[in-house]
Amino acid sequence: QVHLAESGGGSVPAGGSLSLSCIVNGYTYSTKCMGWFRQAPGKEREGVAAIYTGAGSDYYADSVKGRFTISRDNAKNTVYLQMNDLQPEDTAMYYCAADDLTPAGCRAEYFTRRSGYRGQGTQVTVSS
């Protein structure tokens, strides 16, 4: 059984930073696609970042490119999302996600539409 557990959300002023973590249990971590998506009330779900754990290539939504960085530590079965220069429009529930994808399919936009596995989410609130 796969279990994803996020942590690290919180409230920051605009321009601030947060680092999210996601611990993965019960999954073939070293070969699959991991990502983050977010959902705010009244807005569509948005895949923001993805990383193919085998090759380490990372991908981002245009809305976060240059501000967010996804990374992973295979030894710790953990995926991270470093978020810098946060803006009020980044306010959302952030979810860690995973799916069995090829490297070509492992993109941030994939997690806009679906996710094989997901965590419970962690809230990020950015004040203006």
C-alpha positions in Angstrom: 0.0 0.0 0.0 1.4 3.4 -1.0 1.4 6.2 1.4 2.5 9.8 0.8 2.8 12.3 3.7 3.4 16.0 3.2 4.7 18.5 5.7 6.1 22.0 5.7 3.2 24.2 4.8 2.4 27.4 6.6 1.8 31.1 6.3 4.3 33.6 5.0 4.2 37.2 3.7 4.6 37.9 0.0 8.2 37.3 -1.1 8.8 34.7 1.6 9.9 31.1 1.2 8.7 27.7 2.3 10.0 24.2 1.9 7.6 21.3 1.6 8.6 17.6 2.1 6.9 14.4 1.1 7.8 11.0 2.6 6.9 8.1 0.4 6.2 4.6 1.8 5.3 1.4 0.0 6.4 2.4 -3.5 9.2 1.6 -5.9 10.6 5.1 -5.3 13.6 5.0 -7.3 12.0 4.5 -10.7 8.7 6.5 -10.7 7.5 10.0 -11.4 6.9 12.2 -8.4 5.3 15.6 -8.4 3.4 18.3 -6.6 0.0 19.8 -7.5 -2.0 22.5 -5.8 -5.7 23.4 -5.5 -7.2 26.6 -4.2 -10.9 27.2 -3.5 -12.7 28.1 -6.7 -9.7 27.4 -8.9 -8.7 24.5 -11.0 -6.1 22.0 -9.9 -2.6 22.9 -11.2 0.4 20.6 -11.5 3.3 22.7 -10.4 6.4 20.4 -10.6 7.5 16.9 -11.5 10.7 14.9 -11.2 11.5 11.6 -12.7 13.4 9.9 -9.9 15.4 7.6 -12.2 17.0 10.4 -14.2 16.5 13.4 -12.0 15.1 15.7 -14.7 12.7 18.2 -13.3 9.7 20.1 -14.9 7.6 23.1 -13.8 4.5 24.9 -14.6 5.2 28.3 -16.1 3.5 30.0 -13.1 6.2 28.8 -10.8 9.3 28.4 -13.1 12.3 30.1 -11.6 10.7 30.3 -8.1 10.0 26.7 -7.2 12.5 23.8 -7.2 11.6 20.1 -6.9 14.2 17.6 -5.7 14.4 14.2 -4.2 16.5 12.1 -1.8 16.2 8.5 -2.9 17.9 7.3 0.3 15.3 9.0 2.4 12.3 8.2 0.1 11.6 11.9 0.2 10.6 14.5 -2.3 10.9 18.3 -1.6 9.5 21.4 -3.1 11.4 24.6 -2.3 9.2 27.6 -2.9 10.8 31.1 -3.1 9.4 34.5 -3.8 5.9 33.3 -2.8 3.0 35.4 -3.9 -0.6 35.6 -2.8 -1.7 33.7 -5.9 0.4 30.7 -4.7 -2.0 30.3 -1.8 -3.5 26.8 -2.0 -3.5 23.3 -0.6 -0.4 21.5 -1.9 -0.4 17.8 -2.6 2.4 15.4 -3.2 1.7 12.9 -6.0 3.2 9.9 -7.6 2.5 7.8 -10.6 4.0 5.0 -12.8 5.1 7.1 -15.8 7.8 6.9 -18.4 10.4 9.7 -18.4 8.7 11.3 -21.4 5.3 11.4 -19.5 6.7 12.8 -16.3 5.7 16.4 -16.5 4.1 19.0 -14.2 1.0 19.2 -16.4 0.3 15.5 -15.9 -0.5 16.1 -12.3 -3.0 18.8 -13.3 -5.2 16.1 -14.6 -4.5 13.0 -12.5 -2.3 11.3 -10.0 -1.9 7.6 -9.2 -1.2 8.3 -5.6 -1.6 11.5 -3.5 -1.1 12.7 0.0 -3.5 14.5 2.3 -2.1 17.9 1.4 -0.5 20.7 3.3 -1.8 24.3 3.3 0.3 27.2 2.0 -1.0 30.7 2.6 0.7 33.8 1.3 -0.4 37.2 2.6 0.0 40.4 0.6 
